[in-house]
Amino acid sequence: MTTSSLAIFIVSSLVLLLTPGPAVLYIIARSINQGRQAGVVSAVGLSLGTMVHVLAAAFGLSALLATSALAFNAVKLLGAAYLIYLGIKTLRTPLPEDTQVEAPPRKLKQIFVQGFIVNVLNPKLALFFFAYLPQFVDMSAGSVATQIIFLGLIFTGLGVVSDSLYAIVAGTLGGWLKNNPTFVKLQRTVSGFVYIFLGVTTAFAGADSKS
């Protein structure tokens, strides 16, 4: 990968990871109810579950490229469209009447395992990586699977750091976040526009690379 492509990927990933979404709300719930350590353990469990989907995307997309480069490019464009769809869907999702973030108390080992399972069994996460990671793959730069695994490792590493920061902050602020409806409304709006922006920009970038 070129330095500029890698930089764009890192910045885009940081924007996505720092935007409060369902995983962040889950980590906040753990941190509020059981403290910062429980939140950090949740973040690590979720991240390891994420890597399962990264590996699946890497080998699945590599096999697709072996069949047809045109099909791979089509997946990139469909992926950009899916990101835009996620943004619109997020913006249209009604806010829950009860905005309190809750999670039943568990032991740290149970919290880790639950976080791992939650992400492994999340089909939306599989679709997300199938849509997101190919946008930054350069087919002339070598193995597609290696590039995707490399990108996935970076994304997961950044995720552990950003999610752990959320855990520390949420564990410190505690009840204020738990009872603040403005936070829930803001995370929905910001998440929606981030997905749409990323989908539009990667779609045009993909079109330029093929011209």
N, C-alpha and C positions, 0 to 999 in steps of 0.2 A: 504494500500500500504506500501511496505517497504521503508525505508529511501533512499536506493540506487536507487530504481525505481523512486521515486519522484524527486530525484536530477537529474537523467538522463532526466526526462521529462522537468524539469525547464530549464536545460541547452539547450536541443534541442529546446524548445520553444523560448528561448532568441535568439538563432542563427537564427531561422526562422523569428522572429519579427524584429530583427535588420538588416536583409537582405532586402534592398530596393526592394519592389515589387509594384504592381499596387496601393494598398491602400496607401502606403507611398508616391508614386508619386502624388496621389490625395491630400493628406494632404499637401505636399510641394507646390502644386499649390495654394491651399487656403492660405497658409502662405505667399507665395510670393506676391500674388495679394491683400490680405486683412489684412495681419498682423498675428502675432503669436496667438492672441486670436481666430481668425477664424480657424486657424489650429488645435488648441486644441479642439474647439467645434466639428470640423469634426472628430477628433479622438474619442471623446466620443460617437458621433452618430454612427460611424462605429462599435464601440465595442458593443453597445447595440444590433445592428443588428446581430452581431456575436453570441450573446447569444441565439438568436432564433434558429440558426442552431445547437448550442450545445445541446439545449433541445430536438430538433428533433432527433439528433443522439443518445442521451441518451435513449429515450424511444423506438426508432426504434431498436437499437442494443439490448436493454434489451428484447424486444419481440422476436428478432431473437434467442437469447440465450435460451429463454424458449422453442423454437421449437427444436433447435439442437445445442449442443456444437460444433459439427463438422462444422456446417455451420458458426458459429461464428469464429472459427479458420480459415476457408476458407476466410472469409471477411478480417481478419487480413492480410493474405498473399496477397490477391488481393489489399488491401490498400497499402501495401508496394510497389507492382508493379505499382500502380497508382502514388505514389510519384516519383518513378523513371521516369515514363512517363512524369510527369509534368516537371521534370528537363531537360529531353531531348528536350521536346517541347519548353521550355523556351530558351534553348541554340540555337535552330534552328530558332527562331523567328527573322525575319529581323528587323533591327533598322529603325525607321521612318525617312524619309528625314528631316522633321522638328522636331528637338529635344526639342523645347521650351515647357515648361510645362504651360498650360493655364487652367483657370477656370473662368467663368463669375462671377462678383461680386454679392453677395447675403447678406441678413440680417442674423444675427447669428441664429435666430430661423429656417430660411429656410435652412441654412447650416447644422444644427443639424438633421433636418428631412430628408434632402437629403442623408446625410451620413448613417442614419439608413435604409432608403429605399434601397439605393444602395447595402448594404450588405444583407438585407433580401431577395432581389430579385436576388441574385447572386447564380445560381445553382452550379457553380464551388466551391464556399465556402462550400456548403452542402456536396459535394463529398469529399472535403478536410478533413472535420471533421469526416466523416464516415470512411475515410482511416487512419487518423492520431491518433485520440484518442484511438481506440481499441488496438493500439500497446502497450499501457501502462496499460491496464486493467488486473487485476489478478482475474480470475473467482473464485478462492478459497477464496478471501478476502471479499466476501459479494456482495451486490447489484451492478450490472453492471451500472444501471442508476445513482445511487448515485456517483459511482466512476467517471463516465464520466462528470456529472455535476460539481463535485469537480475539476476535471482536467480542464474543460472548464472555470470555474471561475478563476482559476489560470492563464490560458492562456489569458483570456480577461483582467484581471487586469494588467498582464505584458504588454499586448498590449497597454493599455491606457497610461502607463508610457513611453514605448519606442516611441510610435507615438507622444506623447506630446513633447518629446525631439526633435524629427524630426521637429515638428512644430516650436518650439522655435529657433532651429538652422536655419531652412529655412527662417523664418521670419527675422532673423538677417542678414543672408548672402544675401538674396533677389536675385538680378539680376544675381549674379555669377552662382548660381545653374540653374537658368532659361535658361541661354544661354550656358551651358556647356555640349557638347555632350559626353565627357568622362564619366560623371556621369551616363548618361543613358546607355552607353555601359557596364560600370562596374556593374551596378545593374542587368543587364540581365545575365551576366556571373556568378556572385556570386550566384544569385538566382538559376540558373540552377544546379550548382554543389552542393549547399546545399540540394536541393530536392533529387538529386540522392544519395548523401551520407546518408541522413536520411532513404531513402527507402531501401538501401542495408543493413544498420546496423539493422534496425528494422526487416527486413526479417530474418536475421540470428538469431537475438534474439528470434523471434517467433519460429523458428525451434528448438532452444535449449530448450525452455520452454516446448515443446511438447514431447521431447525425454526422 
